[in-house]
């Protein structure tokens, strides 16, 4: 797989997928309450899909900022979000 990823769940039922390049910079960030949509996107990534080259839709305009924001929620340890295994 060309990219690494991290998957997060928030306390509102949303799932967040951060796709990271080899320098751990977030290049694609998807969040949705439709968890199956996010999981299907992750399956596409694992199957060799490329969010940049394939021009995936649905991603956030500023993926790096979204990634930093979810990391802050996780680090706060107040139940706002947590990293999940897939």
C-alpha positions in Angstrom: 0.0 0.0 0.0 1.4 3.4 -1.0 -0.2 5.2 1.9 -0.6 4.7 5.6 -3.8 5.5 7.4 -5.4 6.1 10.8 -9.0 5.5 11.6 -10.9 7.4 14.3 -14.3 7.3 15.8 -15.9 10.4 17.4 -18.5 10.5 20.2 -21.2 11.5 17.7 -21.0 8.3 15.8 -18.8 9.6 13.0 -15.9 7.7 11.5 -12.8 9.6 10.3 -10.2 8.3 7.8 -6.9 10.0 7.6 -4.7 9.0 4.7 -1.0 9.7 5.3 1.9 9.9 2.9 5.4 8.6 3.6 6.2 11.8 5.6 3.1 11.3 7.8 1.4 14.3 6.1 -2.3 13.9 5.8 -3.2 14.0 2.1 -6.8 12.9 2.2 -9.3 13.1 5.1 -12.8 11.7 5.0 -15.3 11.9 7.8 -18.9 10.7 7.7 -21.7 9.4 9.9 -22.2 6.7 7.4 -19.6 4.4 8.7 -20.0 1.8 5.9 -19.1 4.6 3.4 -15.9 5.3 5.3 -15.1 1.6 5.7 -15.7 1.1 1.9 -13.3 4.0 1.2 -10.7 2.3 3.5 -11.2 -1.0 1.6 -10.5 0.9 -1.7 -7.3 2.2 -0.2 -6.2 -1.2 1.0 -7.0 -2.6 -2.5 -4.5 -0.1 -4.0 -6.7 2.9 -4.7 -5.1 6.3 -4.6 -7.1 9.2 -3.3 -4.9 11.7 -5.1 -4.3 10.0 -8.5 -7.9 8.7 -8.6 -9.4 12.1 -7.5 -11.5 10.6 -4.8 -14.5 12.8 -3.9 -15.9 13.5 -0.4 -12.6 14.4 1.2 -12.1 17.6 3.3 -10.6 20.7 1.7 -7.8 20.9 4.3 -7.0 17.3 5.3 -4.0 18.2 7.4 -6.0 20.6 9.6 -8.7 18.0 10.0 -6.1 15.4 11.0 -4.6 17.8 13.6 -8.1 18.5 15.0 -9.0 14.9 15.5 -5.6 14.2 17.0 -6.2 17.0 19.5 -9.6 15.4 20.4 -7.9 12.0 21.0 -5.1 13.5 23.0 -7.6 15.4 25.3 -8.8 12.0 26.5 -12.2 13.3 27.3 -14.2 10.9 25.2 -14.4 13.2 22.2 -12.7 10.8 19.8 -10.5 7.7 19.8 -8.3 5.9 17.4 -9.8 2.6 16.3 -8.3 -0.5 14.7 -9.5 -1.7 11.3 
